[in-house]
């Protein structure tokens, strides 16, 4: 196998890990929310809180990762997170108790962080390997674009099944994807670095130097998650049938996969916050389109634009870290952005759910999300490259 082929093979395995950690463990919930909400009698606030506890678990996992990476190989953590997610998703379909579902969503968030943070670290190292024959931006784009595979899978698997059976099927798919990741990434190594400085010692300077980028990313976390939690529910309320809703989510997933190629050059070229600013602005526009009406043209344009952008925002922060910090600081830098991202996601679903339970419903909640994304775009323009 040539060096280029080996790099693409490993990148494909990491993409499947992203499909598990985000596409299935987090975003499949949007497809299952309408039948679960109808069957279990949830308010929008409760529905949003399920993703809030998922994000809280993700934050806890992200906080643990830098310390664990000082003692455990990153690939081992990546695979452990995928296996845990497979089991936890299957268990979602085994209970109707609200408290247990909260616990499962939180535990799934921890597993997602283990997989996603380590996958981002391995992708950054793979992207910087000399002589790979593959552009760094493309490697990162392939990794984050892999989330789209999980979104597409959830759109195809969930609708024909009762929600309990759909969770079990998604768990089985997580297990398959994790096995394929293990096969494809056998040559990757990210050994622990026990002599590294304690994580807290490095955070203070990074907080100051990446301040505007972190604020822009916080607004992204607050704004995007409302869309990804409630968009299928909104389309159902606007009269789109099950086939149209599935087609919408497939289109969104295809946009995520295509984003690998759309934005790879930008991720490789800009060292400041302009990429984050541009992508946040496009997401604000995509979030507003369904607010303007439920016409299928507007809806599908929104899904394609949102899918083609939102995971590239995550990739842009990994690229920002890779461009501006030495390799030994990448784990701390990636973890810091991940923690800020998770913090936004904790508040975002409940905020949109609380707004949606009031006058104006989900349309007003989406307008709030769009405003947060627009604010994040403005903030990110202030981020300058580091010396």
Backbone torsions as a table, in degrees:
resi	resn	phi	psi	omega
1	UNK	NA	130.7	179.2
2	UNK	-69.2	164.6	179.0
3	UNK	-60.9	-40.7	179.1
4	UNK	-63.6	-46.4	179.9
5	UNK	-63.1	-39.4	179.1
6	UNK	-64.6	-39.0	178.0
7	UNK	-64.3	-45.7	179.8
8	UNK	-65.7	-36.3	178.1
9	UNK	-62.4	-46.7	178.4
10	UNK	-65.9	-40.1	178.6
11	UNK	-62.4	-37.2	177.8
12	UNK	-64.3	-39.8	176.9
13	UNK	-63.7	-40.5	176.9
14	UNK	-66.9	-34.9	177.3
15	UNK	-61.1	-38.3	177.5
16	UNK	-66.9	-32.5	174.9
17	UNK	-64.4	-39.6	176.3
18	UNK	-66.9	-34.5	175.8
19	UNK	-59.7	-36.5	178.9
20	UNK	-74.8	-52.7	-169.0
21	UNK	-68.6	-33.0	178.5
22	UNK	-114.9	-51.6	-173.7
23	UNK	-59.0	-42.9	-177.5
24	UNK	-98.8	-46.7	-174.3
25	UNK	-70.2	-25.4	-179.7
26	UNK	-116.1	-55.3	-167.4
27	UNK	-82.1	-15.8	173.6
28	UNK	-62.6	-23.6	-179.5
29	UNK	-57.8	-33.1	-179.6
30	UNK	-61.4	-38.8	179.2
31	UNK	-70.2	-31.6	-176.6
32	UNK	-91.9	-12.3	-177.7
33	UNK	-61.9	-47.3	-178.3
34	UNK	-56.2	-49.7	178.4
35	UNK	-68.5	-33.6	178.0
36	UNK	-67.3	-41.7	179.9
37	UNK	-64.1	-40.8	179.4
38	UNK	-68.6	-40.1	-176.4
39	UNK	-75.1	-37.6	-173.1
40	UNK	-100.3	-3.5	175.2
41	UNK	69.9	35.2	-178.2
42	UNK	-78.0	147.5	165.5
43	UNK	-79.7	170.6	174.6
44	UNK	-63.2	-35.0	-179.9
45	UNK	-63.1	-45.1	177.5
46	UNK	-63.6	-42.9	179.1
47	UNK	-60.6	-41.9	177.4
48	UNK	-68.9	-35.2	-179.0
49	UNK	-63.7	-29.5	177.1
50	UNK	-61.3	-39.5	176.4
51	UNK	-79.8	-23.7	174.5
52	UNK	-64.8	-45.9	179.6
53	UNK	-68.8	-30.5	174.3
54	UNK	-61.8	-44.3	178.9
55	UNK	-67.9	-34.4	176.7
56	UNK	-64.5	-41.4	174.9
57	UNK	-62.5	-39.1	177.9
58	UNK	-62.1	-41.9	178.0
59	UNK	-62.2	-44.4	178.1
60	UNK	-60.2	-44.3	178.5
61	UNK	-62.6	-41.3	179.5
62	UNK	-65.1	-35.5	177.4
63	UNK	-67.0	-33.2	-178.8
64	UNK	-78.4	-27.0	-170.5
65	UNK	-60.2	-47.6	-179.2
66	UNK	-57.5	-39.1	178.6
67	UNK	-68.2	-42.9	179.9
68	UNK	-65.1	-35.2	-179.0
69	UNK	-68.2	-13.8	174.3
70	UNK	-78.5	-11.1	-175.2
71	UNK	-128.6	-19.5	-173.5
72	UNK	-127.5	140.2	177.2
73	UNK	-60.2	136.9	-175.5
74	UNK	-61.5	-38.7	-178.9
75	UNK	-65.2	-37.3	178.2
76	UNK	-63.5	-41.2	176.9
77	UNK	-66.1	-38.0	178.2
78	UNK	-57.6	-49.6	-177.9
79	UNK	-70.8	-37.0	177.5
80	UNK	-62.3	-40.3	177.6
81	UNK	-63.3	-41.1	178.8
82	UNK	-64.7	-42.3	178.9
83	UNK	-65.7	-40.9	178.1
84	UNK	-63.6	-41.7	178.7
85	UNK	-61.3	-39.3	179.3
86	UNK	-60.1	-46.8	179.8
87	UNK	-65.2	-45.1	-175.8
88	UNK	-66.1	-40.6	178.5
89	UNK	-63.3	-41.0	177.9
90	UNK	-60.7	-37.1	-179.7
91	UNK	-69.6	-22.2	177.1
92	UNK	-55.3	-36.1	-177.2
93	UNK	-82.7	0.4	-175.7
94	UNK	-98.6	1.4	-178.2
95	UNK	-144.1	153.0	172.4
96	UNK	-113.4	-0.1	-176.5
97	UNK	-78.2	127.5	-175.7
98	UNK	-60.0	-42.7	-178.9
99	UNK	-62.4	-41.3	178.8
100	UNK	-67.6	-37.3	177.9
101	UNK	-65.8	-38.4	174.0
102	UNK	-59.0	-46.0	-178.7
103	UNK	-62.9	-40.7	179.9
104	UNK	-67.0	-40.0	178.4
105	UNK	-64.9	-38.4	178.7
106	UNK	-66.0	-46.2	179.9
107	UNK	-63.7	-36.7	176.9
108	UNK	-63.6	-35.3	176.7
109	UNK	-62.6	-40.9	177.7
110	UNK	-62.3	-45.3	179.3
111	UNK	-62.6	-39.4	179.3
112	UNK	-61.8	-42.2	179.9
113	UNK	-63.7	-41.8	179.0
114	UNK	-57.9	-42.7	-178.5
115	UNK	-74.8	-42.8	-171.2
116	UNK	-76.5	-41.8	179.5
117	UNK	-64.9	-46.0	-179.7
118	UNK	-69.2	-34.8	176.4
119	UNK	-64.4	-39.8	177.3
120	UNK	-64.5	-39.4	177.9
121	UNK	-64.4	-45.9	179.3
122	UNK	-64.9	-37.7	178.1
123	UNK	-65.7	-39.9	179.1
124	UNK	-64.1	-40.2	178.8
125	UNK	-70.3	-39.5	177.1
126	UNK	-63.4	-40.0	-179.4
127	UNK	-64.5	-27.3	-176.1
128	UNK	-99.1	2.9	179.5
129	UNK	-66.7	131.9	-178.2
130	UNK	-69.2	143.3	173.3
131	UNK	71.4	22.5	-178.2
132	UNK	-75.1	-24.6	-177.0
133	UNK	77.4	5.9	-179.9
134	UNK	-125.3	131.9	-179.3
135	UNK	-62.1	141.4	179.5
136	UNK	-57.7	-39.7	180.0
137	UNK	-62.3	-35.9	179.8
138	UNK	-69.5	-40.1	178.6
139	UNK	-61.3	-46.6	178.6
140	UNK	-65.5	-39.7	179.0
141	UNK	-63.8	-39.0	177.9
142	UNK	-63.6	-41.1	-180.0
143	UNK	-62.2	-55.4	-176.6
144	UNK	-70.1	-32.3	177.1
145	UNK	-66.1	-19.6	177.5
146	UNK	-60.2	-23.3	175.6
147	UNK	-55.0	-34.2	-179.9
148	UNK	-60.3	-31.5	177.8
149	UNK	-62.8	-40.2	177.6
150	UNK	-67.3	-38.2	177.9
151	UNK	-63.9	-45.1	178.8
152	UNK	-61.4	-44.6	-179.6
153	UNK	-60.4	-42.7	-179.7
154	UNK	-66.1	-34.5	178.7
155	UNK	-68.2	-29.3	-179.1
156	UNK	-88.3	-33.0	-174.8
157	UNK	-84.4	-43.1	-168.9
158	UNK	-68.6	-47.1	-170.1
159	UNK	-57.7	-39.0	-177.5
160	UNK	-75.3	-11.7	-172.0
161	UNK	-108.2	153.8	166.0
162	UNK	-62.6	152.7	-171.7
163	UNK	-61.9	-31.3	178.8
164	UNK	-65.2	-45.3	179.7
165	UNK	-67.9	-33.7	-179.8
166	UNK	-64.1	-40.7	177.6
167	UNK	-62.3	-41.0	178.8
168	UNK	-63.3	-41.6	179.3
169	UNK	-64.4	-39.6	178.3
170	UNK	-65.7	-36.8	176.0
171	UNK	-62.5	-41.6	178.2
172	UNK	-64.0	-39.1	178.9
173	UNK	-66.6	-38.4	175.0
174	UNK	-57.5	-42.0	-179.9
175	UNK	-63.0	-43.0	178.8
176	UNK	-63.1	-48.3	-178.6
177	UNK	-61.6	-39.6	-179.3
178	UNK	-66.2	-38.0	175.6
179	UNK	-61.9	-41.6	178.2
180	UNK	-66.9	-36.9	175.8
181	UNK	-60.5	-42.4	179.3
182	UNK	-60.6	-39.9	-179.9
183	UNK	-67.3	-44.1	-173.3
184	UNK	-75.8	-24.7	-172.9
185	UNK	-106.4	17.5	-176.7
186	UNK	-58.9	-27.8	-177.6
187	UNK	-87.2	-6.9	-178.3
188	UNK	-81.8	142.7	178.6
189	UNK	-136.2	132.9	173.3
190	UNK	-142.8	73.0	-175.1
191	UNK	-64.7	154.5	178.3
192	UNK	-64.4	155.9	179.9
193	UNK	-123.0	78.4	-174.7
194	UNK	-62.2	-19.6	-179.1
195	UNK	-87.5	1.4	-178.0
196	UNK	-67.4	155.8	178.3
197	UNK	-64.2	149.7	172.8
198	UNK	-54.4	142.7	-173.5
199	UNK	-58.8	-42.1	-176.5
200	UNK	-59.7	-28.7	-178.9
201	UNK	-67.6	-24.2	-177.2
202	UNK	-95.9	-15.2	-172.7
203	UNK	-71.3	-39.2	-176.3
204	UNK	-55.1	-54.3	179.1
205	UNK	-61.4	-37.5	-179.4
206	UNK	-68.4	-36.8	177.0
207	UNK	-58.5	-41.5	-179.9
208	UNK	-71.8	-42.0	-172.4
209	UNK	-77.2	-31.0	179.6
210	UNK	-105.0	21.6	-170.9
211	UNK	-54.2	-51.6	-177.5
212	UNK	-68.9	-36.2	176.0
213	UNK	-64.2	-40.5	178.7
214	UNK	-65.9	-40.0	177.4
215	UNK	-64.5	-42.7	177.3
216	UNK	-61.7	-36.3	179.8
217	UNK	-73.9	-33.6	174.5
218	UNK	-60.7	-44.2	178.4
219	UNK	-63.9	-35.2	175.3
220	UNK	-61.9	-47.0	179.1
221	UNK	-60.2	-40.6	177.9
222	UNK	-65.5	-40.6	-170.5
223	UNK	-86.9	-41.7	-172.5
224	UNK	-71.6	-32.5	-170.8
225	UNK	-69.2	-28.3	175.4
226	UNK	-63.3	-42.0	177.2
227	UNK	-61.4	-50.2	-174.7
228	UNK	-72.1	-18.5	176.0
229	UNK	-82.7	-42.9	-166.4
230	UNK	-113.6	-0.3	-171.7
231	UNK	-64.9	-39.3	179.3
232	UNK	-66.4	-38.2	176.7
233	UNK	-63.5	-41.5	177.8
234	UNK	-62.5	-43.9	-179.7
235	UNK	-63.9	-35.4	176.2
236	UNK	-64.6	-42.0	178.3
237	UNK	-65.9	-29.5	-179.6
238	UNK	-84.0	1.6	171.9
239	UNK	98.5	6.0	177.0
240	UNK	-75.4	135.3	-178.0
241	UNK	-79.2	177.9	-174.3
242	UNK	-61.7	-39.0	-179.9
243	UNK	-65.1	-43.3	179.2
244	UNK	-64.9	-39.0	179.7
245	UNK	-66.6	-41.0	177.2
246	UNK	-65.0	-42.0	179.0
247	UNK	-62.3	-39.1	176.9
248	UNK	-59.0	-46.5	-175.6
249	UNK	-71.5	-33.9	174.0
250	UNK	-62.8	-44.2	179.2
251	UNK	-61.8	-41.7	177.5
252	UNK	-61.1	-43.9	178.5
253	UNK	-63.7	-38.8	177.0
254	UNK	-63.8	-36.7	175.6
255	UNK	-61.3	-39.5	178.1
256	UNK	-62.8	-45.1	179.4
257	UNK	-62.5	-43.8	-178.4
258	UNK	-66.5	-24.3	-177.5
259	UNK	-60.7	-22.8	177.7
260	UNK	-56.1	-39.5	-177.9
261	UNK	-91.2	-31.2	-176.0
262	UNK	-63.6	-43.6	-169.6
263	UNK	-109.9	2.4	-173.8
264	UNK	-60.4	-40.2	179.6
265	UNK	-64.2	-40.1	179.7
266	UNK	-66.1	-40.8	179.4
267	UNK	-63.3	-30.3	-177.5
268	UNK	-83.2	-24.0	-168.5
269	UNK	-95.7	-46.8	-172.0
270	UNK	-89.7	133.4	-178.2
271	UNK	-103.8	-3.3	-176.7
272	UNK	-109.8	-158.5	-175.1
273	UNK	-89.7	8.6	-176.5
274	UNK	-64.5	-37.5	178.7
275	UNK	-62.2	-47.7	178.5
276	UNK	-60.0	-40.4	-179.9
277	UNK	-64.3	-46.9	-179.4
278	UNK	-62.0	-45.8	-176.9
279	UNK	-67.9	-38.1	175.8
280	UNK	-62.1	-40.1	179.3
281	UNK	-64.0	-41.1	178.7
282	UNK	-66.1	-36.3	177.7
283	UNK	-67.1	-37.4	176.6
284	UNK	-59.7	-43.6	177.3
285	UNK	-62.9	-45.6	-179.8
286	UNK	-61.6	-36.5	-179.5
287	UNK	-70.8	-30.5	179.5
288	UNK	-75.5	-26.4	-173.4
289	UNK	-57.8	-45.5	177.7
290	UNK	-65.5	-24.0	178.4
291	UNK	-66.9	-29.2	-178.7
292	UNK	-73.8	-14.1	178.0
293	UNK	152.1	164.1	-177.3
294	UNK	-94.5	19.0	178.2
295	UNK	-61.4	133.2	-177.4
296	UNK	-54.2	-33.9	179.4
297	UNK	-61.6	-46.3	177.6
298	UNK	-64.4	-42.0	-176.8
299	UNK	-63.5	-48.1	-177.2
300	UNK	-71.4	-32.8	174.5
301	UNK	-63.4	-40.1	178.0
302	UNK	-61.7	-47.4	-177.9
303	UNK	-63.6	-42.5	-179.2
304	UNK	-65.8	-43.3	179.7
305	UNK	-67.0	-45.3	-178.8
306	UNK	-62.8	-46.3	179.7
307	UNK	-62.8	-35.9	-178.6
308	UNK	-75.2	-3.9	-174.0
309	UNK	-122.7	-43.7	-157.6
310	UNK	-67.1	-36.8	178.1
311	UNK	-75.5	-20.9	175.6
312	UNK	-71.0	-20.9	171.8
313	UNK	-63.3	-44.3	177.4
314	UNK	-62.3	-44.6	178.7
315	UNK	-61.3	-34.2	-178.5
316	UNK	-64.8	-32.6	179.3
317	UNK	-75.4	-35.4	173.8
318	UNK	-62.8	-42.2	177.8
319	UNK	-63.7	-38.4	178.8
320	UNK	-61.0	-43.8	177.4
321	UNK	-64.3	-46.0	-176.2
322	UNK	-65.0	-36.0	-179.9
323	UNK	-72.4	-29.8	-167.1
324	UNK	-112.7	-6.9	-178.5
325	UNK	-126.9	153.2	174.4
326	UNK	-69.8	155.9	-175.0
327	UNK	-54.3	-35.3	-178.5
328	UNK	-67.6	-16.7	178.6
329	UNK	-97.3	-3.5	-178.2
330	UNK	-60.1	-44.8	-179.1
331	UNK	-57.1	-42.5	-179.4
332	UNK	-69.2	-42.0	179.9
333	UNK	-63.1	-46.1	178.9
334	UNK	-64.0	-41.6	179.5
335	UNK	-63.9	-38.7	-179.5
336	UNK	-62.9	-46.9	177.6
337	UNK	-64.7	-36.3	179.0
338	UNK	-64.7	-38.5	-179.9
339	UNK	-66.7	-42.3	177.4
340	UNK	-63.2	-43.7	176.9
341	UNK	-57.1	-47.1	-179.3
342	UNK	-65.2	-37.4	178.0
343	UNK	-60.0	-42.9	176.6
344	UNK	-62.5	-38.8	-178.9
345	UNK	-69.1	-26.1	178.2
346	UNK	-65.6	-43.9	-176.3
347	UNK	-80.9	-37.6	-170.6
348	UNK	-55.0	-52.4	-176.6
349	UNK	-62.5	-42.1	179.8
350	UNK	-69.3	-35.9	177.4
351	UNK	-60.8	-49.7	179.9
352	UNK	-65.9	-40.2	177.6
353	UNK	-62.2	-41.9	179.0
354	UNK	-64.1	-43.8	177.5
355	UNK	-63.3	-42.3	-176.4
356	UNK	-67.7	-27.1	177.8
357	UNK	-73.0	-13.3	178.6
358	UNK	-95.1	-165.3	-179.8
359	UNK	-65.6	135.0	-179.1
360	UNK	101.4	-20.7	173.2
361	UNK	60.6	-150.9	-176.0
362	UNK	-64.2	-28.8	179.6
363	UNK	-60.9	-41.6	177.6
364	UNK	-68.4	-37.6	176.7
365	UNK	-60.2	-40.2	178.4
366	UNK	-68.2	-35.8	176.9
367	UNK	-63.2	-38.2	176.3
368	UNK	-63.7	-43.0	178.5
369	UNK	-60.1	-43.9	179.9
370	UNK	-62.0	-39.3	179.1
371	UNK	-64.7	-39.6	178.6
372	UNK	-64.4	-40.8	179.1
373	UNK	-65.9	-39.7	177.9
374	UNK	-63.9	-40.4	176.8
375	UNK	-62.7	-39.4	177.8
376	UNK	-63.5	-34.0	177.4
377	UNK	-63.6	-44.5	179.7
378	UNK	-63.2	-44.2	-179.3
379	UNK	-61.8	-42.3	-175.5
380	UNK	-65.9	-25.5	178.7
381	UNK	-63.4	-18.8	-178.2
382	UNK	-84.0	-11.1	-177.7
383	UNK	-76.0	124.1	179.8
384	UNK	-105.0	155.7	175.6
385	UNK	-65.2	149.3	179.3
386	UNK	-84.2	153.6	178.0
387	UNK	-67.1	NA	NA
